[in-house]
Amino acid sequence: MKIYRPGDSLYYIVHDRINYNEIYEPCYKLIGVIEGTLEMTTAGKQLSARKGEYLFVTQGNFSKIKMIPTTGKGGVAG
C-alpha cells in the first residue's frame, strides 16, 4: 500500500491486494474510487462504489472498509 498526500485535505491510496480497515470518522469525507471496488459499512448502512463512483461519509461513526483492487493494480481516493 502506498499513500500519497499532495495536500492536507486530499490524498489517495493505491493497493495491489484486497485491504480491510476499520476506522473512526472524525470528519466528513468524500471518497472517490479510481479503480477497483470499495465496500463500506458505516452508520449501520452497507455501501459499495466502483470505478468512477463516490461515497460521502458523515463524521462521528466507525467505518469498516474493504478495498478490492482491479487485478494487479487499484486505487481509492479519499
Buried (B, 14 or more C-beta within 10 A) or exposed (E): EEEEEEEEEEEBBBBBEEBEEEEEBEEEBEBBBBBBBBBBBBEEEEBEBEBEEEBEBEEEBEBEBBBBBBEEEBBBBB
